[in-house]
């Protein structure tokens, strides 16, 4: 994350592709293969890194609610 790139949002390798945007494409039904054709400067590992980033963010912000 760099405050000078994409307003400090997490990006892939400084290429100005926000992780959030790439995850939105995947959630919308695009496959990694589709996106690799659309964005040839990205690699498969970049999308896997987006998934790992999201997993870690969710794990870090998990709230356990008491059972009632």
Backbone as numpy.savetxt, mean C-alpha at the origin, in Angstrom:
# Nx Ny Nz CAx CAy CAz Cx Cy Cz
8.47 7.33 4.13 7.63 8.50 4.13 8.52 9.74 4.13
8.18 10.66 3.28 8.95 11.89 3.14 7.93 13.03 3.03
8.02 14.03 3.91 7.03 15.13 3.85 7.03 15.87 2.52
8.09 15.74 1.75 8.18 16.43 0.46 7.58 15.60 -0.68
7.22 14.36 -0.42 6.67 13.48 -1.46 5.26 13.05 -1.04
4.28 13.36 -1.87 2.88 12.97 -1.65 2.39 13.36 -0.26
2.75 14.53 0.19 2.30 15.08 1.47 2.65 14.18 2.66
3.74 13.42 2.52 4.20 12.58 3.62 3.52 11.23 3.71
2.64 10.92 2.77 1.99 9.61 2.78 3.01 8.54 2.41
2.85 7.32 2.92 3.76 6.24 2.55 3.71 5.97 1.05
4.87 5.91 0.43 4.98 5.68 -1.01 5.94 4.53 -1.29
5.82 4.00 -2.49 6.70 2.92 -2.93 8.02 3.49 -3.42
9.09 3.13 -2.76 10.46 3.45 -3.17 10.67 4.89 -3.65
9.94 5.82 -3.10 10.12 7.21 -3.50 9.64 7.52 -4.90
8.84 6.63 -5.49 8.38 6.81 -6.87 7.09 7.62 -6.97
6.60 8.11 -5.85 5.37 8.91 -5.81 4.12 8.09 -6.11
4.19 6.80 -5.83 3.00 5.95 -5.86 2.58 5.71 -4.42
1.53 6.37 -3.95 1.10 6.15 -2.56 0.63 4.72 -2.34
1.04 4.14 -1.24 0.61 2.79 -0.87 -0.92 2.73 -0.87
-1.56 3.74 -0.33 -3.02 3.78 -0.26 -3.65 3.62 -1.64
-3.12 4.30 -2.64 -3.69 4.23 -3.99 -3.53 2.84 -4.58
-2.37 2.24 -4.38 -2.15 0.91 -4.93 -3.06 -0.12 -4.26
-3.26 0.02 -2.96 -4.18 -0.88 -2.27 -5.62 -0.68 -2.75
-5.98 0.55 -3.08 -7.32 0.82 -3.62 -7.53 0.13 -4.96
-6.51 0.16 -5.82 -6.60 -0.55 -7.10 -6.83 -2.04 -6.85
-6.06 -2.62 -5.94 -6.19 -4.05 -5.65 -7.56 -4.36 -5.05
-8.03 -3.51 -4.14 -9.35 -3.72 -3.54 -10.46 -3.58 -4.57
-10.22 -2.78 -5.58 -11.21 -2.57 -6.63 -11.27 -3.70 -7.65
-10.38 -4.67 -7.52 -10.44 -5.83 -8.40 -9.30 -5.96 -9.39
-8.45 -4.95 -9.48 -7.29 -5.08 -10.36 -6.35 -6.13 -9.79
-5.72 -6.89 -10.66 -4.73 -7.86 -10.21 -3.34 -7.21 -10.22
-2.42 -7.84 -9.55 -1.04 -7.34 -9.58 -0.55 -7.31 -11.02
-0.89 -8.34 -11.79 -0.46 -8.40 -13.19 -1.03 -7.24 -13.99
-2.31 -6.89 -13.75 -2.92 -5.73 -14.42 -2.12 -4.46 -14.11
-1.80 -4.29 -12.84 -1.14 -3.07 -12.41 0.32 -3.01 -12.87
0.97 -4.15 -13.00 2.33 -4.16 -13.53 2.35 -3.70 -14.99
1.31 -4.04 -15.73 1.22 -3.56 -17.11 0.93 -2.06 -17.15
0.08 -1.60 -16.23 -0.29 -0.19 -16.19 0.85 0.70 -15.69
1.63 0.17 -14.75 2.73 0.93 -14.14 4.03 0.13 -14.28
4.68 0.20 -15.45 5.85 -0.65 -15.71 7.06 -0.37 -14.82
7.09 0.75 -14.14 8.22 1.03 -13.25 8.06 0.40 -11.88
6.90 -0.26 -11.63 6.71 -0.99 -10.38 7.03 -2.46 -10.57
7.31 -3.13 -9.46 7.63 -4.56 -9.47 6.64 -5.29 -8.58
6.51 -6.58 -8.80 5.60 -7.41 -7.99 5.87 -7.23 -6.50
7.14 -7.15 -6.12 7.51 -6.99 -4.73 6.98 -5.70 -4.13
6.77 -4.68 -4.96 6.21 -3.41 -4.48 4.79 -3.62 -3.96
4.00 -4.43 -4.67 2.63 -4.69 -4.25 2.60 -5.58 -3.00
3.52 -6.52 -2.95 3.62 -7.36 -1.75 4.02 -6.51 -0.55
4.88 -5.52 -0.78 5.28 -4.61 0.30 4.08 -3.77 0.76
3.20 -3.40 -0.15 1.97 -2.66 0.23 1.12 -3.51 1.16
0.96 -4.77 0.83 0.19 -5.68 1.69 0.83 -5.80 3.06
2.14 -5.95 3.08 2.84 -6.10 4.36 2.73 -4.82 5.19
2.83 -3.68 4.56 2.69 -2.41 5.25 1.30 -2.31 5.89
0.26 -2.64 5.11 -1.11 -2.57 5.63 -1.28 -3.54 6.80
-0.73 -4.74 6.69 -0.84 -5.71 7.76 -0.20 -5.18 9.04
0.98 -4.60 8.90 1.67 -4.07 10.08 0.93 -2.88 10.69
0.36 -2.04 9.86 -0.39 -0.89 10.38 -1.62 -1.36 11.15
-2.30 -2.36 10.62 -3.47 -2.89 11.31 -3.08 -3.57 12.61
-1.99 -4.29 12.61 -1.53 -4.96 13.82 -1.15 -3.95 14.89
-0.57 -2.84 14.48 -0.13 -1.82 15.42 -1.30 -1.05 16.03
-2.43 -1.03 15.33 -3.56 -0.23 15.79 -4.74 -1.09 16.25
-4.49 -2.33 16.55 -5.55 -3.23 16.99 -6.06 -2.83 18.36
-7.36 -2.76 18.49 -7.99 -2.46 19.77 -8.81 -3.69 20.19
-8.56 -4.16 21.38 -9.30 -5.31 21.88 -10.47 -4.81 22.73
-11.66 -5.17 22.33 -12.85 -4.75 23.06 -13.19 -5.82 24.10
-13.65 -5.40 25.26 -14.02 -6.39 26.28 -15.26 -7.17 25.84
-15.31 -8.43 26.20 -16.48 -9.24 25.90 -17.58 -8.89 26.88
-18.81 -8.77 26.39 -19.93 -8.45 27.28 -20.95 -9.56 27.27
